[in-house]
Amino acid sequence: MTAPQWPRSGLPTNNINFILRYTNPPRGLIIFSLRAMPFQKFARGTRQGCPISPLLFALAIEPLAEAIRSDPRVAGINIGPQKHTISLYADDVLLFLSNPEISVVRIVEIIGTFGQFSGYKINYSKSEAMPLTHHTPWLSSSAAPFRWSPSGFTYLGIHITPSLSGLYKANFIPLIRKIKEDLARWTSLPLSLIGRVNLFKMNILPRLLYVFQMVPVLLTRKSLSILNSSLSSFLWRNKRARLKLQKLQLRLEEGGLSLPKIKYYQLACLGRYLWEWFRNDPRSTWRSIEAAPLDPIPLCNILYVSKKWVSNKPQKKKKNSWFPTAMSCTCAIYK
């Protein structure tokens, strides 16, 4: 492989030459029984821990994505002025297709052709397809060699469901159950109060933050109460609490232990996306998807509408809180 073979990569020639010198020929060293074996050449695959391998994979799989996007027989999903067909994250491929009788068959052909040249393979036994409508035709196993999953599928650790109402049950309920079990199991550990607070920060909070940032649904009061109750039992070893959680959640300067407040963390995660509504960033694909149904009204304007505009239920007379209103409008857009 030489530098002129990468005309569309957008990389400077010096960078390409460095990559070629670094990876051609790729070699690896195997240590067995504390003895280094002779260097071995790799025909395929990558060296473990190689920092440049993920970047090379992203460049190598881009021709596949471009072939799928440009093929006229592959019909994506049109939302506003844009057509969405494929989304790539590392080695995870997510497709958005309409007219599956033709699109799916053509994509299987493209992947097969691409694999003949690159050695790229897909494990179809682990691949799933979720119909978005009840009228989606059910393809045979020969035309679509993957599993149909009407109830949803898991992508990057998040369970995707056909309806927005199913996201909470599919993601938060199992997560809260697992956290409750872990905290109950760790109660007997010989840890100080500060150690238990740090354990919550390092183990439990990252799990919650990831789902908070991915799923646009607020925790119910019942779920929040279960989390706080389990946390309190863990901190005080199933004994009577000496201090309320509100006291422990104060800053160190105020006499607390800076214990994270779960509710505020979720509001911060969801509020970050509301802040993006005010930015007209063309690189934000998800923002353009949300803004398309409201065009020409700016997306940020829905922060000031009334909740009764997006709900058929009678509303009680109370002050208009912008955050619940924004979340209700967001749910209406997704539906």
Secondary structure, DSSP 8 states (H G I E B T S, - for coil): --GGG-TTS---HHHHHHHHHHHSS-EE--EETTEE---EE-SSS--TT-TTHHHHHHHHHHHHHHHHHH-TT-B-EEETTEEE-EEEETTEEEE--BSHHHHHHHHHHHHHHHHHHH-----GGG-EE--SSTT-----TTTS-SEE-TT-EEETTEEE-SSTHHHIIIIIHHHHHHHHHHHHHHTTS---HHHHHHHIIIIIHHHHHHHHHH------HHHHHHHHHHHHHHHTTTS--SS-HHHHTS-GGGTS-----HHHHHHHHHHHHHHHTT---TT-HHHHHHHGGGTTS-GGGGGGS-GGGG-SS---S----HHHHHHHHHHHHH-
